[in-house]
Amino acid sequence: MAKLKPPGVGGKDGAKRASVSGKLSTSSVAMLAGALGCVAYLGWFVTLGSSVPGVAAGVAARETPRGMSAEEALANRELVRDMFYHSYDNYMAHAFPRDELRPIACKGHDTHNCHGCMLTFYDALDTLAVLENRTEFRRVVDWLALNGAATFNREVTVSVFETNIRVLGSLISNHLLAEDPDLKLYPGYKGELLTLAVDVGTRLLRAYNTPTGLPFGSVDLSLGPRFGETPVSATATGGTVLLEFILLSKLSGDKKFARAAERATKALWERRSSIGLLGSHVNVETGEWVYFDSGIGGGIDSFFEYLMKAHLLTGKALYLDMFEEGYAAINTHTKHNGWYVDVDMRSGQVMFPYYRSLQSFWPGLQVLYGDLPAAEELFDRFFGIWRQYGFVPEAYNVGTGQPQPGMGQYPLRPELAESAFYLYRATGDAKYRIAGAEMIASLNTHARVQCGYAAIENVTTKELRDHMDSYFIAETVKYLYLLFDDSAWTTPFRDPSKYIFNTEAHLLPLPKPPASEFLLSRSNPPDPSHRIARAAKRGGRTAEEQAARRKRKRDKKKLAKGGDAEL
């Protein structure tokens, strides 16, 4: 495998980047971030209500929240730019072509998710585009065009879920960015990333050859599922592929990808319980549930995300019907005293009274759906935990008011920053930028090390672990950058009528703007009348019954015109 030269050297983009990266030491970045975060703390504190742990009652009524000046926003944006290059440059210098960087040891390592797929390399590419670094973007695309195929032509077992969202998602995203003539990221681009995407998608597709249509959790890139591969797979594995596979079918002209994704999604949906909930793990050979815990955290979370975003991408009513039915079941059975917890999918009985950090994407999804009041309330609740510890633990026991023993880690997850981005985009309320500034301050004060950002092993003690997941560069940094950037360059990326993000924050352009109810902004506040009207029209019918009803109407129209009914 050929090795790239050190990134960002020379050229207009390199000069632009050097104005920040390389001039700020780790200690000076931490001091600057801490100062901005302290200012942000004062602004946020007066906006919180008494429902958030650790915040006194009545504070919200005392004064109005402070804003954030353009200069403060720009300073935070430049801190995030530096965070990216501090991580990316050190990955390229010390870890490439391994999957990820060990930022304390300044060494690379491969993960069990992909065993040498260069995960960080792929995950960083559209962040380079967001930062308008055309020079490095083109050099990475050129390198992948020459060397990328060798990554996949190996007998190695990879995670279907992670390879799809990180590698395939990146290839599709950056192919579409590179070929967009308005962006001018890569004039003369010839579609090489799409060729790689079809190769990867075809290899992953072998995992879907099961009696149920649900994929195995792992697949050998050359051989398909290995003999003895466990049939137990997470709900998110089969439920987090619609976006990538629908686009891959559209771009390649081969419908097999979209068909597999829709079959898997429907297979999961058809197995929901009598109260409308899904479990976290299923046997892909028998279709029987293995683990019955249900909620909006890991194992299930992105299933709901992809239903909503698949509707935004395709306009198909079926996906919205499924999402709305699932959303109602989640709110009815898993929400207790304002917190979403894990319950038994069969009865709704609480199993684990935890706020899990992976739930933090939910306010952002609620914004996309148009349920802004619920999103604002939930974000305040979640950010209250960040305020207590400077991070959010993997699991916080809402009964004891403490991190769950053994689950006090913060592995640099992006979900809270993601929701802050969506909420700021929808409301323009400075408190979400203020929250982002606190996140930046915590990361630079406690997680920044010599060669990148290290995971927090314990949010109470701030002990570090020598690990930097690739999603830190793909998601955490990207959402924070877009939260603070007001430039013309990122305007389309921040526009909900033009782009959505896959669950790894890879940018995916929309073929046309979704309905206005899903495009919340300061000038387009939420209008719940659309949801109310759909619910009334649905009249208690399930998503399947709704789909059958629409099909009967289409058939009736076709027959009236002398055509044939749909099969």
Disulfide bonds with the S-S distance in Angstrom:
Cys106-Cys451 1.96
Cys114-Cys117 2.04
